[in-house]
Structure formats: C-alpha cells, structure tokens
Amino acid sequence: MARIILNCSYNPPFKEFDHTLHPCFVERGITWIRSLVAIDNTRSICEFEAPYAELVRDACHQAGLTYDQIWRVEICLEQNPIVP
C-alpha cells in the first residue's frame, strides 16, 4: 500500500468534518491515517493508505470533494531528532 496526501483549501473555512467522504473511501479499500488542519480551518492535509493515488482522486470525485493536490509520498523517519 502507498501513502497518499490529500491537500485541500476551504473558502469559507469549514466548520465540521465532512463524514460523507468516508463510504467512498471504504468501498475502494482506502484507509485514513491522519489529518492536519490549519488553525483557521482554511486548509487541511490528510494522509491515507491506498493502493495508488488515483483511487483517492476517484473517491473525492464521487463525493464531490474539491482538492488542491493529491500525491504519493514516502515516509522518511530519522532515528535521532534534528535539534537546532
């Protein structure tokens, strides 16, 4: 499985998480990992696990979700924290 990033912008800012996307992801075998949301609720970055990015695009289109970018990422973990 690949790690996929979904980058979205919201104008006006969103008020609540939209759960209507979830069934579209489940039927494609996509797993939500985490979401990072801007303090002002105008942007989000969501991380998913999916066979490939096109499945996430398909789920977004089916749900009517507009997005800025979707791309595949690699997880890079440093054993020791980087300290200034």
C-alpha beads as a LAMMPS data file, in Angstrom:
LAMMPS data file: protein, C-alpha beads

84 atoms
83 bonds

1 atom types
1 bond types

-500.0 500.0 xlo xhi
-500.0 500.0 ylo yhi
-500.0 500.0 zlo zhi

Masses

1 110.0

Atoms # bond

1 1 1 0.000 0.000 0.000
2 1 1 1.107 3.546 -0.738
3 1 1 0.842 6.642 1.439
4 1 1 -1.221 9.324 -0.268
5 1 1 -1.530 13.001 0.697
6 1 1 -4.716 14.965 0.008
7 1 1 -4.251 18.750 0.189
8 1 1 -7.408 20.906 0.382
9 1 1 -8.293 24.597 0.738
10 1 1 -11.626 25.873 2.055
11 1 1 -13.274 29.216 1.370
12 1 1 -15.239 29.833 3.500
13 1 1 -13.477 27.879 6.273
14 1 1 -15.136 24.581 7.140
15 1 1 -16.985 24.224 10.450
16 1 1 -17.197 20.451 10.895
17 1 1 -15.527 17.381 9.456
18 1 1 -17.498 16.023 6.496
19 1 1 -18.165 12.307 7.026
20 1 1 -19.825 11.833 3.612
21 1 1 -16.419 11.078 2.089
22 1 1 -15.882 8.013 4.259
23 1 1 -18.083 5.479 2.361
24 1 1 -16.385 6.384 -0.926
25 1 1 -13.019 5.568 0.612
26 1 1 -14.154 2.337 2.260
27 1 1 -15.518 0.867 -0.960
28 1 1 -12.084 1.422 -2.557
29 1 1 -10.088 -0.032 0.341
30 1 1 -8.601 3.342 1.325
31 1 1 -7.608 3.856 4.969
32 1 1 -7.470 7.282 6.622
33 1 1 -4.283 7.750 8.682
34 1 1 -4.432 11.344 9.962
35 1 1 -5.454 14.895 9.141
36 1 1 -3.667 18.160 9.833
37 1 1 -5.942 21.201 9.848
38 1 1 -4.897 24.863 9.827
39 1 1 -5.908 26.783 12.927
40 1 1 -8.210 28.988 10.824
41 1 1 -9.859 25.905 9.159
42 1 1 -8.981 27.128 5.657
43 1 1 -6.577 24.296 4.753
44 1 1 -6.050 20.635 5.502
45 1 1 -3.620 17.885 4.681
46 1 1 -4.934 14.350 5.034
47 1 1 -2.851 11.195 4.907
48 1 1 -4.303 7.963 3.557
49 1 1 -3.107 4.475 2.809
50 1 1 -4.257 3.253 -0.605
51 1 1 -3.003 1.072 -3.449
52 1 1 -2.449 4.198 -5.581
53 1 1 -3.312 7.920 -5.729
54 1 1 -5.906 7.567 -8.495
55 1 1 -8.227 5.715 -6.091
56 1 1 -8.189 8.707 -3.743
57 1 1 -8.947 11.017 -6.690
58 1 1 -11.875 8.783 -7.695
59 1 1 -13.264 8.805 -4.148
60 1 1 -13.016 12.609 -3.981
61 1 1 -14.793 12.995 -7.320
62 1 1 -17.577 10.606 -6.270
63 1 1 -18.027 12.522 -3.006
64 1 1 -17.961 15.904 -4.779
65 1 1 -14.899 16.996 -2.797
66 1 1 -12.676 19.571 -4.441
67 1 1 -8.982 19.411 -3.629
68 1 1 -5.773 21.246 -4.474
69 1 1 -3.422 18.306 -4.881
70 1 1 -3.142 14.572 -4.340
71 1 1 0.209 12.849 -4.420
72 1 1 2.032 9.718 -3.289
73 1 1 4.664 10.147 -0.559
74 1 1 7.386 8.131 1.100
75 1 1 7.724 8.125 4.871
76 1 1 11.183 9.284 5.934
77 1 1 11.872 8.703 9.616
78 1 1 15.028 9.948 11.247
79 1 1 16.234 7.764 14.124
80 1 1 17.503 10.790 16.021
81 1 1 15.554 14.049 16.241
82 1 1 17.030 17.008 14.405
83 1 1 17.838 19.639 17.008
84 1 1 18.988 23.205 16.241

Bonds

1 1 1 2
2 1 2 3
3 1 3 4
4 1 4 5
5 1 5 6
6 1 6 7
7 1 7 8
8 1 8 9
9 1 9 10
10 1 10 11
11 1 11 12
12 1 12 13
13 1 13 14
14 1 14 15
15 1 15 16
16 1 16 17
17 1 17 18
18 1 18 19
19 1 19 20
20 1 20 21
21 1 21 22
22 1 22 23
23 1 23 24
24 1 24 25
25 1 25 26
26 1 26 27
27 1 27 28
28 1 28 29
29 1 29 30
30 1 30 31
31 1 31 32
32 1 32 33
33 1 33 34
34 1 34 35
35 1 35 36
36 1 36 37
37 1 37 38
38 1 38 39
39 1 39 40
40 1 40 41
41 1 41 42
42 1 42 43
43 1 43 44
44 1 44 45
45 1 45 46
46 1 46 47
47 1 47 48
48 1 48 49
49 1 49 50
50 1 50 51
51 1 51 52
52 1 52 53
53 1 53 54
54 1 54 55
55 1 55 56
56 1 56 57
57 1 57 58
58 1 58 59
59 1 59 60
60 1 60 61
61 1 61 62
62 1 62 63
63 1 63 64
64 1 64 65
65 1 65 66
66 1 66 67
67 1 67 68
68 1 68 69
69 1 69 70
70 1 70 71
71 1 71 72
72 1 72 73
73 1 73 74
74 1 74 75
75 1 75 76
76 1 76 77
77 1 77 78
78 1 78 79
79 1 79 80
80 1 80 81
81 1 81 82
82 1 82 83
83 1 83 84
